[in-house]
Amino acid sequence: MCGIVGYVGDKKAVNFLLEGLTKLEYRGYDSAGIAVDCGTNIFIEKAVGRLDALKEKLKNREPEGTVGIGHTRWATHGRPSDSNAHPHSDCSGKFVVVHNGIIENYMALKEDLISRGHKFISETDTEVVPHLLEEVYRGDFFEAVREVLNKIEGSYSLVFMSKDNPDILICAKQDNPLVVGLGKGENFIASDIPAIISKTRDTYILNDGEIAVVKKDSVKIFSRAGQAIDKKIYHKY
């Protein structure tokens, strides 16, 4: 099962991303990658194989950004390779996504997107998600995510980044685990609590159909219909 981590705060995101992914290695994986917002662009690096291969690629070139996402992949659609590793982005590089699960209607979505001029570089089902974001985005990141979720079918935990919204990560859950860790001046996203337990004991454990808008100083939970949810914080002793 794939592993997912995310960070929004004032600290160097790559440090938490690599630490969190290391703590999710027990889930099994064949490739790994990270994406970090660096202001002028979203930096992406990924590598097939163990996390050490990714760390080696990052030597002397770690991004300095304070918002980022990371992923360890267990191949379902497409062989293990650098191009099939997550994160995935759209044609413009404006949107970046990590995903755990299966998009069951990805082929029909992909064919439609290709007919609209989108170019795909991987064999994965996940890559349709950032391209869908690019297609539906009209300036409102949250509403674009909601529209994408209404188009895809299957199981997922997803985390979305947007170059136009550099202080926000949006995540969503359906049939695959996802938690949001609550810190002070920083917040965390992970597939499982072990990735964030050294940072915080306070979490939101997302339910199916919930969307979280995560900033460094706030987390807001919504239904897929866009209604705000007053969610109880889970404290792990």
C-alpha positions as CSV (number, residue, x, y, z in Angstrom):
1,M,0.0,0.0,0.0
2,C,1.4,3.4,-0.9
3,G,2.5,5.9,1.7
4,I,1.7,9.6,1.7
5,V,3.1,12.5,3.7
6,G,2.5,16.3,3.5
7,Y,3.8,19.3,5.4
8,V,2.8,23.0,5.7
9,G,4.7,25.2,8.0
10,D,7.8,27.4,8.4
11,K,10.4,24.7,8.4
12,K,12.2,23.0,5.5
13,A,9.5,20.6,4.2
14,V,12.0,18.1,2.8
15,N,13.2,17.1,6.3
16,F,9.8,16.0,7.4
17,L,8.9,14.4,4.1
18,L,11.9,12.1,4.1
19,E,11.5,11.3,7.8
20,G,7.8,10.6,7.4
21,L,8.3,8.4,4.4
22,T,11.0,6.4,6.2
23,K,8.5,5.7,9.0
24,L,6.0,4.4,6.4
25,E,8.5,2.0,4.7
26,Y,6.7,-0.9,6.5
27,R,3.9,-0.5,4.0
28,G,6.1,-1.7,1.2
29,Y,7.0,0.3,-2.0
30,D,9.0,0.2,-5.2
31,S,9.7,3.9,-5.8
32,A,9.5,7.2,-3.9
33,G,9.2,10.9,-4.6
34,I,8.7,14.4,-3.2
35,A,7.3,17.7,-4.4
36,V,8.2,21.0,-2.7
37,D,6.9,24.5,-3.5
38,C,9.9,26.7,-4.1
39,G,8.1,29.9,-4.9
40,T,8.9,30.2,-8.6
41,N,8.2,26.6,-9.3
42,I,7.3,23.3,-7.7
43,F,10.4,21.1,-7.3
44,I,9.8,17.4,-8.0
45,E,12.3,14.6,-7.6
46,K,11.5,10.9,-7.7
47,A,13.4,7.6,-8.0
48,V,12.7,3.9,-8.5
49,G,13.9,1.7,-5.7
50,R,14.5,2.4,-2.0
51,L,14.3,5.7,-0.3
52,D,18.1,5.8,-0.3
53,A,18.0,6.3,-4.1
54,L,15.8,9.3,-3.7
55,K,18.0,10.7,-0.9
56,E,21.0,10.3,-3.2
57,K,19.4,12.3,-5.9
58,L,18.6,15.0,-3.4
59,K,22.2,15.3,-2.1
60,N,23.4,19.0,-2.3
61,R,20.2,20.0,-4.0
62,E,17.5,19.7,-1.3
63,P,14.7,22.3,-1.9
64,E,14.3,25.0,0.7
65,G,10.5,25.4,0.5
66,T,8.2,25.0,3.5
67,V,5.3,23.3,1.8
68,G,5.6,19.8,0.3
69,I,4.2,16.3,-0.3
70,G,5.9,12.9,-0.5
71,H,5.0,9.4,-1.6
72,T,6.2,5.8,-1.6
73,R,4.5,3.8,-4.4
74,W,3.5,0.2,-4.7
75,A,2.9,-0.3,-8.4
76,T,-0.6,-1.1,-9.6
77,H,-1.0,0.6,-13.0
78,G,2.4,0.8,-14.8
79,R,5.7,-0.8,-13.9
80,P,8.1,0.5,-11.3
81,S,10.0,3.4,-12.9
82,D,11.0,7.0,-12.3
83,S,8.2,8.3,-14.6
84,N,5.5,6.2,-12.9
85,A,6.6,7.2,-9.4
86,H,4.6,9.9,-7.7
87,P,4.2,12.9,-7.4
88,H,2.5,13.5,-10.7
89,S,1.8,16.9,-12.3
90,D,-0.3,18.4,-15.1
91,C,1.0,19.8,-18.4
92,S,1.7,23.2,-17.0
93,G,3.4,22.1,-13.7
94,K,0.8,24.1,-11.8
95,F,-0.8,21.2,-10.0
96,V,0.9,18.2,-8.3
97,V,-0.8,15.2,-6.7
98,V,0.1,12.1,-4.7
99,H,-2.4,9.2,-4.4
100,N,-3.0,6.0,-2.7
101,G,-5.8,3.8,-4.2
102,I,-7.2,3.1,-7.7
103,I,-9.0,5.4,-10.1
104,E,-11.3,2.9,-11.7
105,N,-12.5,5.1,-14.5
106,Y,-9.0,6.5,-15.3
107,M,-8.9,5.2,-18.9
108,A,-12.0,6.9,-20.0
109,L,-10.9,10.1,-18.3
110,K,-7.4,9.9,-19.9
111,E,-8.8,9.4,-23.4
112,D,-11.0,12.4,-23.0
113,L,-8.1,14.5,-21.6
114,I,-5.8,13.4,-24.5
115,S,-8.5,14.5,-27.0
116,R,-8.4,17.9,-25.3
117,G,-4.7,18.2,-25.8
118,H,-3.3,16.9,-22.5
119,K,0.1,15.1,-22.7
120,F,0.7,12.1,-20.4
121,I,4.2,10.9,-19.4
122,S,3.3,7.9,-17.2
123,E,1.3,4.7,-17.3
124,T,-0.5,5.4,-14.0
125,D,-4.1,5.9,-13.2
126,T,-3.1,8.8,-10.9
127,E,-1.8,11.1,-13.6
128,V,-5.4,11.8,-14.8
129,V,-6.0,13.7,-11.5
130,P,-3.6,16.7,-12.0
131,H,-4.7,16.9,-15.6
132,L,-8.3,17.0,-14.5
133,L,-7.4,19.8,-12.1
134,E,-5.8,21.8,-14.9
135,E,-8.8,21.3,-17.1
136,V,-11.4,22.4,-14.5
137,Y,-9.5,25.1,-12.6
138,R,-11.0,28.6,-12.9
139,G,-9.1,30.3,-10.0
140,D,-10.7,28.5,-7.0
141,F,-8.5,25.7,-5.9
142,F,-11.0,24.2,-3.4
143,E,-13.8,24.1,-5.9
144,A,-11.6,22.6,-8.6
145,V,-10.7,19.8,-6.2
146,R,-14.3,19.2,-5.5
147,E,-15.1,19.0,-9.2
148,V,-12.3,16.5,-9.8
149,L,-13.5,14.3,-6.9
150,N,-17.0,14.3,-8.5
151,K,-15.4,13.0,-11.8
152,I,-13.3,10.2,-10.5
153,E,-14.5,6.8,-9.4
154,G,-12.7,4.4,-7.1
155,S,-10.7,4.5,-3.9
156,Y,-8.3,7.1,-2.9
157,S,-6.4,9.2,-0.4
158,L,-5.2,12.2,-2.3
159,V,-3.1,15.3,-1.6
160,F,-3.2,18.2,-4.0
161,M,-0.7,21.1,-4.4
162,S,-1.2,24.2,-6.5
163,K,1.4,26.7,-7.6
164,D,-1.2,29.5,-7.4
165,N,-2.0,28.6,-3.8
166,P,1.5,28.0,-2.3
167,D,0.4,28.1,1.4
168,I,-2.3,25.4,1.1
169,L,-2.4,21.6,0.7
170,I,-5.8,20.0,0.1
171,C,-6.4,16.3,0.9
172,A,-9.3,14.0,0.5
173,K,-10.2,10.4,1.5
174,Q,-12.3,7.6,0.1
175,D,-11.7,4.0,1.3
176,N,-8.0,4.6,2.0
177,P,-6.6,6.0,5.3
178,L,-5.5,9.6,5.8
179,V,-4.8,11.7,8.9
180,V,-4.0,15.3,9.4
181,G,-1.6,16.1,12.3
182,L,-2.0,19.3,14.2
183,G,1.1,21.2,15.2
184,K,1.9,24.8,16.3
185,G,2.6,26.9,13.2
186,E,2.8,23.7,11.1
187,N,0.5,20.9,10.1
188,F,1.1,17.4,8.7
189,I,-0.6,14.9,6.5
190,A,0.1,11.2,6.4
191,S,-1.3,7.8,5.5
192,D,-0.8,6.6,9.0
193,I,0.0,8.0,12.5
194,P,3.5,6.6,12.8
195,A,4.7,9.1,10.2
196,I,3.7,12.0,12.4
197,I,3.7,10.7,15.9
198,S,7.1,12.4,16.7
199,K,5.7,15.7,15.7
200,T,2.2,15.7,17.3
201,R,-0.3,13.6,19.2
202,D,-3.3,15.6,17.9
203,T,-4.9,14.5,14.7
204,Y,-8.0,14.6,12.5
205,I,-8.7,11.1,11.2
206,L,-10.5,11.8,8.0
207,N,-13.7,9.8,7.2
208,D,-14.8,8.8,3.7
209,G,-16.0,11.8,1.7
210,E,-14.2,14.4,3.7
211,I,-11.8,17.0,2.4
212,A,-9.3,18.9,4.5
213,V,-7.9,22.3,3.6
214,V,-4.5,22.5,5.4
215,K,-2.5,25.7,6.1
216,K,0.3,26.2,8.6
217,D,-2.0,27.8,11.1
218,S,-5.4,26.2,10.4
219,V,-7.1,23.0,9.2
220,K,-10.7,23.2,7.9
221,I,-12.7,20.0,7.2
222,F,-15.5,19.9,4.6
223,S,-17.8,17.4,3.0
224,R,-17.5,16.6,-0.7
225,A,-20.6,18.8,-1.1
226,G,-18.6,21.7,0.3
227,Q,-20.3,21.9,3.7
228,A,-18.1,22.7,6.7
229,I,-17.7,19.9,9.3
230,D,-17.0,20.5,13.0
231,K,-14.7,17.6,13.6
232,K,-13.4,16.2,16.9
233,I,-9.6,16.2,17.4
234,Y,-8.3,12.7,18.2
235,H,-5.5,12.7,20.8
236,K,-3.2,9.7,20.9
237,Y,-1.7,9.2,24.4
